[in-house]
Amino acid sequence: MPQHSRDFRKLTVWSKSHELTLLIYKHTKSFPKEEMYGLTSQMRRSASSVPTNIAEGCGRGGQVELARFMNIARGSASELSYQLILASALQYIDDSVMTDLADRCEEVKRMIWSYASKLTKTDE
C-alpha cells in the first residue's frame, strides 16, 4: 500500500533544523570575506541540508526512504558540528554563540536519531 507524503512542516525536528539553519546564516554573515566560498559556504550547505533532506524524505514513498533521508540529514548535522568547532577555533564566533549553536545541533541530531529509529522499527 503506497504511503502518502508527510507534511514536513508539521515535524518538530524539521522546525528545529530550520531554525538552526537561519541562525547559521545569521552568524556566518560576520565571517571574513575570504571565507565566503570556504567555511561560510560549507556551514550554510551543511545546515540547510538537514531540513532539506527531512523535507525530501517526507515527500518520498514509504518509511524506509524517509529513514534513509533522515540518516543523511543526521550526517549533515554531524558535519555542521565539526564546522562549528572549526569556526570557534578560528575565532569567527564567540564561545557563547558556539555553545548555543552546538547544543541546538546536538538536539537536532538526537531528534533525527529518535525519529529514524521509530521508522525502522515499524518496518520490521
N, C-alpha and C positions, 0 to 999 in steps of 0.2 A: 504494500500500500504506500503510495507516494506521500512524503512529508511536505506539508505546506511550509513556505518560508516563514521564519520568525521575524518579528519586528525588533531589530537590534536596538532601536532607540528605547525600548522598554527594559533592556537589561542594565542592571546597576553596574556591572563590570564594564559595559561599553561606555556608560556615562562617566564613570571614574577615569577610564583611559582617555576619553575625550577631554576631560578637564585637565588631566596631566599634560596632554599634547598642547593645549592652549597655554599652560604655564611654561612649557619648554620653549614655545615660540616667544613668549614674553621675555623670558630670562636670557635667551640667546641673542636677542636684539643688541645687547650691550657687549657681545663678544667682539674681539678685534676684527677689523675688516679683512685681514689676511686669512681669517678662519671661515669666511663666508662659504667657500667651497670645500672646506675641511670639516672641522668639528661641528660648526654650526649646522651645516647641511646634514651631516651624519646623525646628529642628535634629533633634528627635526624629522628625518626619514624614519629613524627607529621609533620615535614617539608616535608619529602618525600611522605607522604600520600596525600598531596594536589595535586601535579601534577600527582601522580599515579591514584587517583580517577578521575581526569579530563580525563586522557587517557582512563581509563576503561569505563567511561561513554560514551566517543566518540565511543568506539567500540561496544556499546550495540545498540539494535534496538529501535529507537524512542526517542522523545524528553522528554517524561515523565521519562524514565530511565536515560537519561542524566541529567535532572534536579535533580533527586534523588542523583546521584553521585556528582553533583556539591554541593549539600547541605552537603553531607558527607565531601567533601573537605573543605567546609567553617567551619565545626565543627573542623576539624584537625587544620585549621589555627587559630581558637579560642584557642585551646589547646596550640599551639605554642605561642600565645600572652601572656598567663599566664606564660609559662615556661621562656620566655624572662624576665618577671618581676622578677621571682624567681632567675634566673641566675644573674641578676643585683643586687638584694638584697644580694645575697651570694658573690658579688664582683668577679664573674667569668668573667664578661665582663664590659668594660668601659661604662660609661653613653652615650658617643657619639655613640658607636657601638650599644648599646641597642636601642637608639633613632632611628638610621638608620634602624635597623632590624625590630623594631616595626612599623615604618612608612611603610616599604615595606610590612609587614604582613597585615596591615590595608588596604593598596591599593589593595592587592590580595583579601582580603575579600570583599571589595566593588565591585571589578570586578566580582567576583563569584556571588554575590548577583544580580548584574545587568544582567549578562548573564542568570542566572537561572530564574529570573523573566520574562525575554523575552520569554524563552522557555515555561513557564507555561501559559503565556498569549496567545500564538499561539495555545494552545491545547483547549482553552475554546470555 
